[in-house]
Amino acid sequence: MSAAEPQTGVLLLQLGTPDSTSVSDVRKYLRAFLSDPRVLDMPAPARALLLNAVILPFRPRKSAEAYEKIWTDEGSPLTIHTDALTRRVQVLLGERYRVVFGMRYQNPSIDTAVGELAAAGCDEIVVLPLFPQYASAAGGSATQRALEVIGSRRNVPEVRSLGPFYDHPGFLRAAAEVARPLLDGFGADHVLFSYHGLPEKQVKKSDPSGTWCLASASCCDRTPPSSFCYRAQCFATTRGLVAELGLAPGTYSTTFQSRLAGQKWIEPYTDKQIPRLHRQGVRRLAVFTPSFTADCLETLEEIGIRLRAQWEGLGGEEMVLVPCVNAHETWAETVAAMIAGSG
């Protein structure tokens, strides 16, 4: 490719991770993350009070201890897996593209990533938030920040932002390919699909009609009129993976993890479901975390360590955590295909 030939920039987005497991770095990360009005959806004075009086004085040390349990010699698992995916997608797309990734909070920042694309002379940028289901607090926030950074430049390139891929055949196939060897050798009594939780009020705000989301127990059994319902998209992902894996009725369930105290979050809760499963006779449990594309604190520590300990404490025989798609080849090929087909 000649030096004068422009490249298409690709910006892959993740939520973020602390720079290290030190309490100060974790506090810095939590301050940036929880200061976002899309995350703590409340009036600014109340958010500041909650953050500075309740969360930051106590949570950074506890979170730092959790990060230490999953940190590697190379750093944060989220960064490692996202970097590996970025490199593989770059190879698959070839020299006509320049592929980078940016974190909504902390490093490598979206500002730095956009700067790399500008320095490469990209005259258009494809933005892909790496969140299968849409949530204002995740994909919405990351996309907003990316568009702000790109739009602040003197020369603003053409921008295309890709939407959620919760039922994309390539994503479902990649997740199933990761899981199948583990499930085949494990003999699970039950498969649990655990998604990151959201406050109910955030889910309801995604429904412009105000008449559908959480209006009935079966509202997520099919895609709602609003295409932005996170909970419905999670259930759609479950249905897609169940079909890919050929799971029988009654052998799987969908739950939500990672909630904060003080408000109602979408149900059912993961940590409340597993005692019920144990009482029903389940002893060998397999857990998916399909709201994440890269393994991170919420998958490796919250599920892989804490939920496993809870399961064993109940008397469960064994639990297997199915890894995220990370940089799996089918997933990398799917990402490259989504980007190449976006023009």
Number of C-alpha atoms within 10 A of each C-alpha: 8 5 8 7 10 16 21 23 28 29 25 24 25 28 19 22 25 22 17 16 23 17 17 15 17 24 22 17 21 21 18 14 20 19 17 15 15 16 18 19 17 11 9 13 9 12 18 17 11 14 18 14 11 11 16 17 11 12 15 22 17 11 17 19 14 19 24 15 13 19 17 11 6 8 14 22 21 20 24 18 20 24 18 15 26 23 16 21 26 19 15 15 17 12 12 14 24 23 27 24 27 26 24 25 23 19 18 18 18 28 17 16 24 24 15 18 23 20 9 16 18 21 17 19 24 21 22 23 28 26 23 22 27 24 22 22 18 20 23 16 18 27 22 13 17 26 17 13 17 21 14 10 12 7 10 15 17 14 17 16 16 15 18 19 20 23 20 14 14 18 25 25 20 23 26 20 18 18 21 14 11 16 17 9 8 15 11 20 14 21 22 21 24 26 25 21 21 24 18 16 15 20 20 19 14 19 18 12 11 12 11 17 26 19 11 9 8 10 14 20 12 12 15 15 13 15 13 21 25 27 28 24 26 26 23 19 24 24 18 20 24 20 13 17 17 9 14 10 8 8 13 18 19 20 23 24 23 16 16 11 6 7 10 12 20 19 17 15 19 23 18 13 16 20 17 11 18 16 10 9 11 19 20 18 25 22 24 23 26 27 24 23 22 24 23 22 22 18 28 22 18 16 24 19 18 15 20 20 15 15 22 14 11 14 13 20 12 14 22 18 20 23 21 23 27 23 22 18 15 18 24 25 20 19 24 21 15 17 22 14 8 10 7
